Each structure stands twice: as C-alpha cells, then as structure tokens.
Amino acid sequence: MDAVLSGLASGFETALSPFNLMLVLIGCFAGTLIGALPGIGPINGVAILLPIAYGLNFPPESAIILLAGIYYGAEYGGRISSILLNVPGDASAVMTTLDGNPMARRGEAGKALSLSAIASFVGGTLAVILMSLFGPLLAAYAVTFSPSDYVALMVFAFASLASLVGSNPVKTLLGAVIGLILASVGIDANTGVARYTFGIPDILAGIDFLIVVIGLFGMAELIHLVEQQARGTLKTLKIDKSFVTMADLAKTKWTILRSSMIGFFIGILPGTGASVASAVAYGAEKRACNNASSFGEGDVRGLAAPEAANNAAAGGAMVPMLTLGIPGSGTTAILLGALLLFNVQPGPLMFEQRPEVAWGLIASMYIGNIALLVINLPLVGLFARMLTIPQQYLTPMIAVLAFVGVYSIVSNPHDLYMITLLGVFGWIMRKLGFSLAPVILGFVLGSLFENNLRRALSISGGDWSILTTSWNAVTLYILTVIIIVVPIAYGRYSAKRMEGDAATSAETPKS
C-alpha cells in the first residue's frame, strides 16, 4: 500500500504539471468530440493523433497522457450520438442506444446525457482505483485465461443475448446468428478458403465493423426518417430542461456499481473489450432487476449499466498493457505501440524503470475522469438542443456523417455501397420487429469465438474435451446454464402460482 501511495504521489506530481494538465484537458475534450462522430471511435481517434504527438517531440509521459485522454474521452463521447441519433459512436455504445435513444425521443435527452456522464465517471474512476490497488495481481490472473476459457466466456455472452433485448428471444438469437454470418465473410485465416464473398474481391478481407455499425444503425435510421417524412408521420421531438435527479441516482446506484465491477473484470481480459463488457452488464442488470419489463423502452437502469461498464472496461484494458505489456483491447494495442515508439517497454519493470510514465498515466486518468464530468455536464443542454434541428436538415446531416466517417477511415468506394445495402437490410429488420443490437454483438463476438475455438482445438490436436478442462471454463459454463435455466424455471413457477391463486379465488365463496 505504501508503494502504491508513493507511486500515486509521484504520478500526480507529473500529471499536474501545467503542460501535462493542459494535455489531459485537450485529450478529454478532443476525445469527446471524436467519440461523438458515428463510427470513428477511440481506436481511430488515437491512431490518427499518434503521429501528431510523436511529431511534436512530446516527452513519453506527456504523449501517453494525451493519447489516453483521447481514449477515455472517446468512450464518453460515444454516448452522445447513441442517445440523440440512435447511431452508436463505436461498438461499446451499441447497448446505450437501447434505452438512451427512447429517453431522448420522449423528451428526456438531458436526463439521459447527464445520467450517462455520471455513470461513466463512476465506472472510469472505480476502474482506476482498482487498477492502482490490484493491477499487477489481476493482470497475472487474466493472462491465465486460455483460448478454451475465452470460448466459455463467449458462450456465456451469447447465452446472455437470449433475454438481452426485445420480448422475442427467437428474434434476438436469430439476429445474433445473422451477426455471426456477417463476421464469417472473407478469407478463412486457416484454410485460405473464401467464405460468402460471391466473387466480390472487395470483401475478401471481410466486412469492417465500422461498415456494419454505420450501415445497420446510421443508414437504417436515415431510411426510417425518410419514410416517416414521406408518409407525413414524422413527429417533432420535444425537448425539455430535464436533468438527472437524486431519485434517478438512487435508483441506479447499485446498477452502476455492479456494472462497473463487471466491466472492469471483463476489461482486464486481453482481447475482450468494452463491447463485451457492456453487453454482459446489460444482461446481468436486466436479470437482477425485479421489474425489467421497461428495459429497452427508456429505463434509466438500462442506460446506466452499459455506460458504467464500458468506461470501467476501458480502464481495465489498461491493466494488462501496463503491467504485462499485453494489450487488453484494440485501442490499448495502439497505446502499447505508442509506448514502444517512445522507447518505453511496458511490463512489470516499467513501474520501477519509468515510474513517471506508468504512475503519471494512472494519475492522469483520475484527473481525466473528473475533467470529463466537468466538461460534459454543462454541455448537456447544448447537446440536447441538437434534437431541435429540423428533420429535413438532420436527415442529410446523418447521411454526411455516415459517408464521410466511413470513407475517411477505409478509403474504399465499395464500402459506401455496403453501408447503403446494410442500411436497407437494417431498415427491413426494424420493420419486422428485430432489434439490431444482437446483430452487432453477434458480429463482434463471432470473430472472438471462432479465433479462440480454433486456437483451443489446435492446441489439443482436435480434442474437444479441452473446452472443459479448466475451472475458469467450467465456472462460466455453469453460469451459462444458470442464466438459461433459472428464468425459464422462474417463469413456469410464476405461471403455476398465478393459476393456483386464480383457482383459489374462484373457489372462495362470496359473502
């Protein structure tokens, strides 16, 4: 504990220097703006600004503080377009659309934005505290996760999808299967066989996540707005001066704490990321609540859970990168590359050899979370006013953001046709009553599931029993069975109890 406190003291000394403090604030503000742009996300924001930080000859600790500010600032910013436009800023913000956008549509955009900012602050701060106290120990446990353990984790995540969104589990699972099919498009990495490419060379490398999320959400929302305009049924969204209340915070306090813990511990597992954490946290919270019927319709708990989880996961992903030199997510892989670019070797010795970098970064995350809350809460009203933009202007704005965002990242005209095609497909799915979130989650989880399944079978020489040989995997399979069986058993018990009560009341003679 003394070593942690002394390390934090030296870290705050580094982070609170005027230059580094300025970089924290710039990174947080720029990250918020980058995260709010649909499809850009933290990974692209950090990748774009890395050459700038290197070219300006910043000291290593200053450069990594700036890039980390972009990282968790973008995690904050991703909620803005998710709540206001129903277009996720990145994969981790997909779950935010489920309850955040319905709140905005009924005139509670200010409440949704302010609650998500507070939940993000708590999740991010709790993650940094846990990273400071238990980082090396947790990282050492996380790397014991074998490919078979990751397969079990993906099975658990898929099982959570059954009751994740919507009232029809069959449609939810079918949406996840569609996501899996989209994830399998392209050349098989092991056999070199082209899968579902139909002779189109532009998709031999697979379909980029950015294309899927912008197409299914952004373009589908655009087509939906155009349809409503054509039919004359487009409603003007009402805007009030709503803000999160103490009653909302009291209702969501345990939700935020539970989801923050879930997000952090999933985040420290290399390769999982905030998208898995937000999905698992949302599903866990929906099961933990006595009355979950309002989830998906603008429930404050359904908004707080993924927001706390994805920011906690962003902090958790830093743990294996700093303590072991193993990136926990795509964005931390870029941060790892940034450290190596500045001749800083991440790992156990970095805290001794380069404490100003390691502890300076951790201290800057404490400061950054406070800065993001201070920056974002006053701007809630300004962001909410975006919904007052007339729909005839908002519709082309969404189209411009979608096309420019995609082309600026992938630079392939073919992908513009892809997002249009996926937009039509997403619009049809919405008309048929499908939720699009399981499709995105199936797409994200599909590649993780396939890659780890193949690694596990390669290690065992094709022996499937390797999937059940570790206690980590067995525990996750037991939890999977529980979350599938318990709701079914409870539903049948409740139905029988209601039938019994009805029969008893019918037999009771009236006086």
RODO-2510 file (C-alpha; in nm, 4 decimals, decimal comma):
residues 511
     n   res          X          Y          Z
     1     m     0,0000     0,0000     0,0000
     2     d     0,2854     0,2410     0,0816
     3     a     0,4391     0,1731    -0,2593
     4     v     0,1037     0,2473    -0,4280
     5     l     0,0559     0,5737    -0,2383
     6     s     0,4111     0,6910    -0,3071
     7     g     0,3728     0,5955    -0,6730
     8     l     0,0448     0,7884    -0,6981
     9     a     0,2047     1,0892    -0,5296
    10     s     0,4845     1,0977    -0,7890
    11     g     0,2273     1,0337    -1,0627
    12     f     0,0140     1,3310    -0,9605
    13     e     0,3269     1,5432    -0,9492
    14     t     0,3844     1,4500    -1,3134
    15     a     0,0213     1,4764    -1,4268
    16     l    -0,0450     1,8089    -1,2517
    17     s     0,2418     1,9907    -1,4215
    18     p     0,0894     2,2735    -1,6296
    19     f     0,1840     2,1185    -1,9647
    20     n     0,0542     1,7695    -1,8834
    21     l    -0,2613     1,9068    -1,7236
    22     m    -0,3274     2,1016    -2,0420
    23     l    -0,2783     1,7821    -2,2467
    24     v    -0,5234     1,5938    -2,0230
    25     l    -0,7892     1,8591    -2,0830
    26     i    -0,7201     1,8765    -2,4574
    27     g    -0,7277     1,4963    -2,4863
    28     c    -1,0546     1,4668    -2,2943
    29     f    -1,2289     1,7393    -2,4946
    30     a    -1,0983     1,6176    -2,8324
    31     g    -1,1820     1,2577    -2,7380
    32     t    -1,5400     1,3558    -2,6549
    33     l    -1,5808     1,5176    -2,9960
    34     i    -1,4176     1,2219    -3,1743
    35     g    -1,6337     0,9708    -2,9858
    36     a    -1,9491     1,1611    -3,0799
    37     l    -1,8767     1,1097    -3,4510
    38     p    -2,0548     0,7891    -3,5587
    39     g    -1,8185     0,5027    -3,6306
    40     i    -1,4897     0,6807    -3,5595
    41     g    -1,4445     0,5584    -3,2025
    42     p    -1,1438     0,5696    -2,9709
    43     i    -0,9230     0,3320    -3,1707
    44     n    -0,9290     0,5504    -3,4824
    45     g    -0,9013     0,8706    -3,2799
    46     v    -0,5869     0,7514    -3,1025
    47     a    -0,4407     0,6146    -3,4277
    48     i    -0,4952     0,9468    -3,6067
    49     l    -0,3380     1,1591    -3,3319
    50     l    -0,0420     0,9318    -3,2521
    51     p     0,1772     1,0665    -3,5384
    52     i     0,0991     1,4223    -3,4234
    53     a     0,2106     1,3507    -3,0659
    54     y     0,5280     1,1855    -3,1960
    55     g     0,5984     1,4565    -3,4497
    56     l     0,5768     1,7304    -3,1850
    57     n     0,8515     1,5555    -2,9840
    58     f     0,6465     1,5303    -2,6676
    59     p     0,8100     1,3548    -2,3705
    60     p     0,6865     0,9938    -2,3423
    61     e     0,4739     1,0614    -2,0343
    62     s     0,3115     1,3644    -2,1981
    63     a     0,2362     1,1808    -2,5233
    64     i     0,0778     0,8817    -2,3498
    65     i    -0,1244     1,1136    -2,1209
    66     l    -0,2635     1,2923    -2,4287
    67     l    -0,3463     0,9675    -2,6123
    68     a    -0,5050     0,8131    -2,3026
    69     g    -0,7186     1,1273    -2,2660
    70     i    -0,8368     1,0750    -2,6235
    71     y    -0,9121     0,7107    -2,5369
    72     y    -1,1415     0,7534    -2,2396
    73     g    -1,2751     1,0850    -2,3724
    74     a    -1,3965     0,8987    -2,6819
    75     e    -1,5595     0,6359    -2,4577
    76     y    -1,7556     0,9218    -2,3012
    77     g    -1,8344     1,0834    -2,6359
    78     g    -1,9712     0,7663    -2,7941
    79     r    -2,2884     0,8033    -2,5902
    80     i    -2,3847     1,1359    -2,7499
    81     s    -2,4749     1,0109    -3,0985
    82     s    -2,6125     0,6869    -2,9490
    83     i    -2,8613     0,8724    -2,7316
    84     l    -2,9510     1,1582    -2,9644
    85     l    -2,9372     0,9964    -3,3099
    86     n    -2,9614     0,6222    -3,2336
    87     v    -2,6254     0,5852    -3,4098
    88     p    -2,3515     0,4298    -3,1898
    89     g    -2,0187     0,6074    -3,1829
    90     d    -1,8440     0,2697    -3,1541
    91     a    -1,9110    -0,0942    -3,0597
    92     s    -1,9240    -0,0299    -2,6860
    93     a    -2,2012     0,2294    -2,7348
    94     v    -2,4399    -0,0125    -2,9091
    95     m    -2,6088    -0,1076    -2,5816
    96     t    -2,6534     0,2602    -2,4929
    97     t    -2,8970     0,3027    -2,7833
    98     l    -3,1430     0,0537    -2,6336
    99     d    -3,2639     0,2784    -2,3506
   100     g    -3,0810     0,6052    -2,4181
   101     n    -3,2494     0,6831    -2,7501
   102     p    -3,6043     0,6053    -2,6240
   103     m    -3,5407     0,8508    -2,3377
   104     a    -3,4351     1,1173    -2,5882
   105     r    -3,7426     1,0519    -2,8025
   106     r    -3,9760     1,1171    -2,5110
   107     g    -3,8055     1,4464    -2,4288
   108     e    -3,5527     1,3311    -2,1689
   109     a    -3,2330     1,3793    -2,3676
   110     g    -3,0832     1,5979    -2,0942
   111     k    -3,1534     1,3385    -1,8278
   112     a    -3,0094     1,0589    -2,0451
   113     l    -2,6905     1,2514    -2,1253
   114     s    -2,6301     1,3636    -1,7668
   115     l    -2,7003     1,0176    -1,6201
   116     s    -2,4679     0,8535    -1,8725
   117     a    -2,1951     1,1063    -1,7868
   118     i    -2,2230     1,0293    -1,4143
   119     a    -2,2343     0,6513    -1,4730
   120     s    -1,9290     0,6804    -1,6982
   121     f    -1,7477     0,8841    -1,4343
   122     v    -1,8165     0,6292    -1,1597
   123     g    -1,7204     0,3363    -1,3844
   124     g    -1,3999     0,5020    -1,5023
   125     t    -1,2966     0,6183    -1,1551
   126     l    -1,3645     0,2815    -0,9933
   127     a    -1,1586     0,1139    -1,2639
   128     v    -0,8609     0,3436    -1,1996
   129     i    -0,8830     0,2808    -0,8236
   130     l    -0,8861    -0,0965    -0,8757
   131     m    -0,6033    -0,0666    -1,1287
   132     s    -0,3944     0,1275    -0,8765
   133     l    -0,4520    -0,1198    -0,5939
   134     f    -0,4696    -0,4598    -0,7624
   135     g    -0,3407    -0,4084    -1,1183
   136     p    -0,0418    -0,6475    -1,1222
   137     l    -0,2295    -0,9217    -0,9350
   138     l    -0,5347    -0,9018    -1,1611
   139     a    -0,3221    -0,8933    -1,4755
   140     a    -0,1357    -1,2050    -1,3657
   141     y    -0,4699    -1,3844    -1,3271
   142     a    -0,6079    -1,2521    -1,6556
   143     v    -0,3250    -1,3995    -1,8615
   144     t    -0,4058    -1,7458    -1,7223
   145     f    -0,7181    -1,7373    -1,9398
   146     s    -0,6571    -1,9913    -2,2142
   147     p    -0,8321    -1,9992    -2,5539
   148     s    -1,0774    -2,2568    -2,4146
   149     d    -1,1641    -2,0145    -2,1332
   150     y    -1,2362    -1,7433    -2,3870
   151     v    -1,4636    -1,9842    -2,5737
   152     a    -1,6575    -2,0379    -2,2496
   153     l    -1,6756    -1,6601    -2,1971
   154     m    -1,8161    -1,6128    -2,5472
   155     v    -2,0736    -1,8902    -2,4873
   156     f    -2,1759    -1,7089    -2,1678
   157     a    -2,2079    -1,3811    -2,3598
   158     f    -2,4174    -1,5452    -2,6320
   159     a    -2,6441    -1,7031    -2,3696
   160     s    -2,6944    -1,3569    -2,2222
   161     l    -2,8292    -1,2391    -2,5586
   162     a    -3,1396    -1,4601    -2,5299
   163     s    -3,3091    -1,2181    -2,2920
   164     l    -3,0929    -0,9178    -2,3640
   165     v    -3,3262    -0,7117    -2,5750
   166     g    -3,6773    -0,7383    -2,7037
   167     s    -3,9640    -0,9556    -2,5955
   168     n    -3,8938    -1,2295    -2,8512
   169     p    -3,5850    -1,4421    -2,7683
   170     v    -3,6106    -1,6215    -3,1025
   171     k    -3,5696    -1,2966    -3,2957
   172     t    -3,2859    -1,1958    -3,0647
   173     l    -3,0955    -1,5192    -3,1269
   174     l    -3,1703    -1,5041    -3,4998
   175     g    -3,0230    -1,1534    -3,5062
   176     a    -2,7106    -1,2838    -3,3306
   177     v    -2,6825    -1,5612    -3,5928
   178     i    -2,7012    -1,3008    -3,8707
   179     g    -2,4167    -1,1178    -3,6966
   180     l    -2,2141    -1,4393    -3,6857
   181     i    -2,2685    -1,4907    -4,0592
   182     l    -2,1512    -1,1363    -4,1337
   183     a    -1,8425    -1,1959    -3,9148
   184     s    -1,7513    -1,5057    -4,1171
   185     v    -1,7421    -1,3219    -4,4514
   186     g    -1,3957    -1,3151    -4,6115
   187     i    -1,0968    -1,5443    -4,6477
   188     d    -1,0611    -1,8082    -4,3785
   189     a    -0,7332    -1,7385    -4,1996
   190     n    -0,6536    -2,1110    -4,1554
   191     t    -0,7593    -2,2670    -4,4846
   192     g    -0,7461    -1,9707    -4,7242
   193     v    -1,0984    -2,0516    -4,8467
   194     a    -1,3203    -1,7545    -4,9375
   195     r    -1,6458    -1,7573    -4,7398
   196     y    -1,9655    -1,5806    -4,8546
   197     t    -1,7758    -1,3432    -5,0824
   198     f    -1,9772    -1,4280    -5,4008
   199     g    -1,6766    -1,3433    -5,6148
   200     i    -1,6547    -0,9842    -5,4885
   201     p    -1,2851    -0,9039    -5,4303
   202     d    -1,3568    -0,6026    -5,2053
   203     i    -1,4894    -0,8246    -4,9253
   204     l    -1,2166    -1,0883    -4,9346
   205     a    -1,0646    -0,9241    -4,6259
   206     g    -1,4020    -0,9364    -4,4508
   207     i    -1,6502    -0,6655    -4,3596
   208     d    -1,5148    -0,3959    -4,1303
   209     f    -1,7028    -0,3331    -3,8068
   210     l    -1,7347     0,0343    -3,8985
   211     i    -1,9298    -0,0622    -4,2133
   212     v    -2,1690    -0,2852    -4,0200
   213     v    -2,2462    -0,0425    -3,7381
   214     i    -2,2883     0,2623    -3,9644
   215     g    -2,4986     0,0651    -4,2133
   216     l    -2,7286    -0,1136    -3,9685
   217     f    -2,7743     0,1827    -3,7353
   218     g    -2,6902     0,5065    -3,9155
   219     m    -2,8285     0,4326    -4,2609
   220     a    -3,1243     0,2327    -4,1271
   221     e    -3,2159     0,5303    -3,9055
   222     l    -3,1792     0,7584    -4,2071
   223     i    -3,4154     0,5465    -4,4190
   224     h    -3,6616     0,5315    -4,1280
   225     l    -3,6648     0,9124    -4,1032
   226     v    -3,7118     0,9481    -4,4812
   227     e    -4,0018     0,7005    -4,4685
   228     q    -4,1709     0,8973    -4,1905
   229     q    -4,1216     1,2225    -4,3802
   230     a    -4,2729     1,0702    -4,6951
   231     r    -4,5764     0,9434    -4,5026
   232     g    -4,6194     1,2652    -4,3081
   233     t    -4,5968     1,0777    -3,9769
   234     l    -4,2704     1,2313    -3,8573
   235     k    -4,3140     1,3644    -3,5044
   236     t    -4,1270     1,6649    -3,3731
   237     l    -3,9223     1,5591    -3,0727
   238     k    -3,9979     1,7595    -2,7638
   239     i    -3,7064     1,8982    -2,5668
   240     d    -3,7265     1,9935    -2,2027
   241     k    -3,4663     2,1011    -1,9493
   242     s    -3,4548     1,7599    -1,7877
   243     f    -3,1522     1,6665    -1,5835
   244     v    -3,0659     1,3629    -1,3787
   245     t    -3,2346     1,3742    -1,0367
   246     m    -3,1396     1,2338    -0,6985
   247     a    -3,4217     0,9811    -0,7431
   248     d    -3,2595     0,8588    -1,0658
   249     l    -2,9207     0,8280    -0,8958
   250     a    -3,0754     0,6420    -0,6012
   251     k    -3,2481     0,4040    -0,8420
   252     t    -2,9294     0,3342    -1,0368
   253     k    -2,6600     0,3416    -0,7658
   254     w    -2,6310    -0,0368    -0,7322
   255     t    -2,6708    -0,0775    -1,1075
   256     i    -2,3706     0,1490    -1,1653
   257     l    -2,1575    -0,0263    -0,9038
   258     r    -2,2422    -0,3784    -1,0277
   259     s    -2,1864    -0,2853    -1,3904
   260     s    -1,8582    -0,1084    -1,3111
   261     m    -1,7233    -0,4213    -1,1452
   262     i    -1,8394    -0,6412    -1,4343
   263     g    -1,6886    -0,4031    -1,6879
   264     f    -1,3551    -0,3791    -1,5120
   265     f    -1,3017    -0,7531    -1,4714
   266     i    -1,4055    -0,8261    -1,8309
   267     g    -1,1869    -0,5386    -1,9485
   268     i    -0,8691    -0,6857    -1,7992
   269     l    -0,9129    -0,9999    -2,0130
   270     p    -0,6985    -0,9379    -2,3228
   271     g    -0,8995    -0,9173    -2,6433
   272     t    -1,2500    -0,8819    -2,4996
   273     g    -1,3071    -0,5063    -2,4889
   274     a    -1,5838    -0,2721    -2,3788
   275     s    -1,8428    -0,4093    -2,6236
   276     v    -1,8470    -0,7482    -2,4478
   277     a    -1,8489    -0,5783    -2,1068
   278     s    -2,1451    -0,3529    -2,1872
   279     a    -2,3463    -0,6454    -2,3279
   280     v    -2,2822    -0,8706    -2,0277
   281     a    -2,3511    -0,5872    -1,7817
   282     y    -2,6802    -0,5002    -1,9524
   283     g    -2,7934    -0,8627    -1,9497
   284     a    -2,6865    -0,9104    -1,5871
   285     e    -2,8716    -0,5976    -1,4767
   286     k    -3,1853    -0,6976    -1,6610
   287     r    -3,1867    -1,0259    -1,4711
   288     a    -3,1041    -0,8631    -1,1383
   289     c    -3,3999    -0,6243    -1,1542
   290     n    -3,7361    -0,7320    -1,0167
   291     n    -3,9206    -0,5347    -1,2835
   292     a    -3,7265    -0,5451    -1,6104
   293     s    -4,0233    -0,5011    -1,8458
   294     s    -3,9302    -0,1372    -1,9070
   295     f    -3,5796    -0,2253    -2,0319
   296     g    -3,5483    -0,1237    -2,3949
   297     e    -3,8139     0,1445    -2,3555
   298     g    -3,6085     0,4109    -2,1789
   299     d    -3,5267     0,2634    -1,8386
   300     v    -3,2583     0,4595    -1,6517
   301     r    -3,1045     0,1326    -1,5285
   302     g    -3,0738     0,0071    -1,8863
   303     l    -2,8816     0,3234    -1,9723
   304     a    -2,6602     0,3342    -1,6629
   305     a    -2,5462    -0,0302    -1,6862
   306     p    -2,3662    -0,0237    -2,0246
   307     e    -2,2303     0,3268    -1,9687
   308     a    -2,0662     0,2330    -1,6380
   309     a    -1,9436    -0,0992    -1,7793
   310     n    -1,7815     0,0287    -2,0990
   311     n    -1,5833     0,3010    -1,9198
   312     a    -1,4768     0,0582    -1,6473
   313     a    -1,3690    -0,1860    -1,9197
   314     a    -1,1635     0,0877    -2,0855
   315     g    -0,9747     0,1296    -1,7577
   316     g    -0,9496    -0,2462    -1,7080
   317     a    -0,7942    -0,2891    -2,0533
   318     m    -0,5057    -0,0691    -1,9400
   319     v    -0,4096    -0,3160    -1,6647
   320     p    -0,2517    -0,5948    -1,8756
   321     m    -0,0938    -0,3369    -2,1065
   322     l     0,0865    -0,1525    -1,8273
   323     t     0,1742    -0,4461    -1,6024
   324     l     0,2442    -0,7212    -1,8571
   325     g     0,2871    -0,5478    -2,1927
   326     i    -0,0195    -0,7288    -2,3302
   327     p    -0,2894    -0,5070    -2,4875
   328     g    -0,6363    -0,5622    -2,3450
   329     s    -0,8191    -0,4104    -2,6441
   330     g    -0,7608    -0,2680    -2,9894
   331     t    -0,7093     0,0829    -2,8568
   332     t    -0,4631    -0,0268    -2,5883
   333     a    -0,2724    -0,2108    -2,8618
   334     i    -0,2163     0,1279    -3,0264
   335     l    -0,1195     0,2781    -2,6894
   336     l     0,1257    -0,0097    -2,6467
   337     g     0,2731     0,0746    -2,9859
   338     a     0,2969     0,4388    -2,8780
   339     l     0,4983     0,3416    -2,5696
   340     l     0,7336     0,1293    -2,7790
   341     l     0,7643     0,4179    -3,0259
   342     f     0,8953     0,6317    -2,7406
   343     n     1,1358     0,3550    -2,6292
   344     v     0,9300     0,2671    -2,3205
   345     q     0,8912    -0,1070    -2,2618
   346     p     0,5592    -0,1856    -2,0885
   347     g     0,5651    -0,4629    -1,8298
   348     p     0,6395    -0,5282    -1,4629
   349     l     0,9663    -0,3339    -1,4711
   350     m     0,8116    -0,0174    -1,6169
   351     f     0,6836     0,0894    -1,2725
   352     e     1,0436     0,0797    -1,1470
   353     q     1,2343     0,1939    -1,4550
   354     r     0,9885     0,4569    -1,5878
   355     p     0,7611     0,5485    -1,2940
   356     e     0,6909     0,8926    -1,4385
   357     v     0,5219     0,7234    -1,7379
   358     a     0,3358     0,4480    -1,5517
   359     w     0,2173     0,6427    -1,2471
   360     g     0,1815     0,9661    -1,4443
   361     l    -0,0629     0,7906    -1,6778
   362     i    -0,2626     0,6415    -1,3887
   363     a    -0,2791     0,9778    -1,2081
   364     s    -0,3885     1,1495    -1,5297
   365     m    -0,6829     0,9078    -1,5534
   366     y    -0,8089     1,0250    -1,2127
   367     i    -0,7833     1,3829    -1,3346
   368     g    -0,9295     1,2990    -1,6744
   369     n    -1,2434     1,1398    -1,5339
   370     i    -1,3120     1,4491    -1,3228
   371     a    -1,2362     1,6743    -1,6211
   372     l    -1,4762     1,4802    -1,8444
   373     l    -1,7551     1,5149    -1,5899
   374     v    -1,6896     1,8889    -1,5557
   375     i    -1,6714     1,9308    -1,9351
   376     n    -1,9745     1,7190    -2,0223
   377     l    -2,2365     1,8098    -1,7625
   378     p    -2,2536     2,1818    -1,8558
   379     l    -2,2811     2,0853    -2,2243
   380     v    -2,5805     1,8531    -2,1717
   381     g    -2,8278     2,1250    -2,2667
   382     l    -2,6288     2,2149    -2,5783
   383     f    -2,6111     1,8522    -2,6942
   384     a    -2,9826     1,8020    -2,6257
   385     r    -3,0640     2,1046    -2,8421
   386     m    -2,9348     1,9077    -3,1404
   387     l    -3,2724     1,7356    -3,1443
   388     t    -3,4400     2,0690    -3,2211
   389     i    -3,2717     2,0719    -3,5616
   390     p    -3,5500     2,0326    -3,8214
   391     q    -3,5654     1,6799    -3,9587
   392     q    -3,5135     1,7981    -4,3163
   393     y    -3,1690     1,9141    -4,2051
   394     l    -3,0991     1,6370    -3,9539
   395     t    -3,1537     1,3620    -4,2130
   396     p    -2,8831     1,4767    -4,4577
   397     m    -2,6547     1,5519    -4,1609
   398     i    -2,6735     1,1857    -4,0554
   399     a    -2,6035     1,0818    -4,4159
   400     v    -2,2997     1,3102    -4,4408
   401     l    -2,1602     1,1874    -4,1068
   402     a    -2,2118     0,8258    -4,2144
   403     f    -2,0486     0,8530    -4,5597
   404     v    -1,7654     1,0852    -4,4581
   405     g    -1,6910     0,8798    -4,1451
   406     v    -1,6680     0,5572    -4,3445
   407     y    -1,4684     0,6937    -4,6373
   408     s    -1,2207     0,8805    -4,4144
   409     i    -1,1274     0,5547    -4,2401
   410     v    -1,1461     0,2851    -4,5104
   411     s    -1,0990     0,4966    -4,8295
   412     n    -1,2822     0,2405    -5,0427
   413     p    -1,5850     0,3497    -5,2528
   414     h    -1,7179    -0,0069    -5,2426
   415     d    -1,7809     0,0288    -4,8701
   416     l    -2,0186     0,3193    -4,9365
   417     y    -2,2365     0,0773    -5,1340
   418     m    -2,2038    -0,1722    -4,8496
   419     i    -2,3353     0,0671    -4,5846
   420     t    -2,6286     0,1546    -4,8132
   421     l    -2,7098    -0,2148    -4,8633
   422     l    -2,6775    -0,2882    -4,4925
   423     g    -2,8910     0,0179    -4,4197
   424     v    -3,1750    -0,1202    -4,6302
   425     f    -3,1310    -0,4583    -4,4622
   426     g    -3,1374    -0,2974    -4,1169
   427     w    -3,4490    -0,0972    -4,2058
   428     i    -3,6269    -0,4174    -4,3153
   429     m    -3,5260    -0,5883    -3,9898
   430     r    -3,6664    -0,2968    -3,7905
   431     k    -3,9932    -0,3240    -3,9845
   432     l    -4,0086    -0,6949    -3,8955
   433     g    -3,9626    -0,6222    -3,5246
   434     f    -3,5969    -0,7244    -3,4907
   435     s    -3,3578    -0,5433    -3,2590
   436     l    -3,0323    -0,4569    -3,4334
   437     a    -2,8154    -0,4738    -3,1202
   438     p    -2,7873    -0,8586    -3,1235
   439     v    -2,6676    -0,8428    -3,4866
   440     i    -2,3842    -0,6078    -3,3907
   441     l    -2,2948    -0,8116    -3,0828
   442     g    -2,3025    -1,1348    -3,2806
   443     f    -2,0666    -0,9748    -3,5313
   444     v    -1,8258    -0,8566    -3,2590
   445     l    -1,8352    -1,1781    -3,0564
   446     g    -1,8291    -1,4051    -3,3610
   447     s    -1,4684    -1,3433    -3,4584
   448     l    -1,3540    -1,3731    -3,0948
   449     f    -1,5416    -1,7018    -3,0597
   450     e    -1,4110    -1,8524    -3,3834
   451     n    -1,0489    -1,7477    -3,3315
   452     n    -1,0297    -1,8823    -2,9770
   453     l    -1,2143    -2,2029    -3,0649
   454     r    -0,9634    -2,2722    -3,3400
   455     r    -0,6695    -2,1943    -3,1133
   456     a    -0,8035    -2,4278    -2,8463
   457     l    -0,8570    -2,7128    -3,0943
   458     s    -0,5127    -2,6554    -3,2478
   459     i    -0,3535    -2,6835    -2,9037
   460     s    -0,5402    -3,0073    -2,8269
   461     g    -0,4967    -3,1596    -3,1715
   462     g    -0,8718    -3,1543    -3,2329
   463     d    -0,9721    -3,2902    -2,8923
   464     w    -1,2941    -3,1088    -2,7932
   465     s    -1,2543    -3,2040    -2,4265
   466     i    -1,0036    -2,9175    -2,3898
   467     l    -1,3039    -2,6835    -2,3738
   468     t    -1,3985    -2,8174    -2,0299
   469     t    -1,0609    -2,8872    -1,8688
   470     s    -1,0088    -2,5593    -1,6767
   471     w    -1,2003    -2,4328    -1,3750
   472     n    -1,2435    -2,0944    -1,5423
   473     a    -1,4296    -2,2561    -1,8319
   474     v    -1,6344    -2,4880    -1,6092
   475     t    -1,7423    -2,1942    -1,3904
   476     l    -1,8516    -1,9962    -1,6953
   477     y    -2,0460    -2,2944    -1,8359
   478     i    -2,2235    -2,3350    -1,5002
   479     l    -2,3156    -1,9664    -1,5051
   480     t    -2,4390    -2,0086    -1,8638
   481     v    -2,6706    -2,2931    -1,7610
   482     i    -2,7956    -2,0890    -1,4647
   483     i    -2,8869    -1,7820    -1,6713
   484     i    -3,0721    -2,0030    -1,9212
   485     v    -3,2498    -2,2364    -1,6791
   486     v    -3,3380    -2,0028    -1,3904
   487     p    -3,5548    -1,7581    -1,5933
   488     i    -3,7412    -2,0496    -1,7537
   489     a    -3,7973    -2,2224    -1,4183
   490     y    -3,8997    -1,8976    -1,2529
   491     g    -4,1430    -1,8223    -1,5364
   492     r    -4,3079    -2,1621    -1,5027
   493     y    -4,3221    -2,1280    -1,1249
   494     s    -4,4833    -1,7853    -1,1534
   495     a    -4,7361    -1,9159    -1,4065
   496     k    -4,8318    -2,2095    -1,1822
   497     r    -4,8566    -1,9780    -0,8819
   498     m    -5,0872    -1,7437    -1,0711
   499     e    -5,3017    -2,0368    -1,1814
   500     g    -5,3197    -2,1569    -0,8196
   501     d    -5,4162    -1,8125    -0,6927
   502     a    -5,6817    -1,7847    -0,9621
   503     a    -5,8234    -2,1276    -0,8716
   504     t    -5,8258    -2,0403    -0,5001
   505     s    -6,0052    -1,7125    -0,5580
   506     a    -6,2612    -1,8903    -0,7767
   507     e    -6,3330    -2,1485    -0,5068
   508     t    -6,3675    -1,8899    -0,2276
   509     p    -6,7427    -1,8309    -0,1703
   510     k    -6,8580    -1,4737    -0,1902
   511     s    -7,0141    -1,3332     0,1239
***
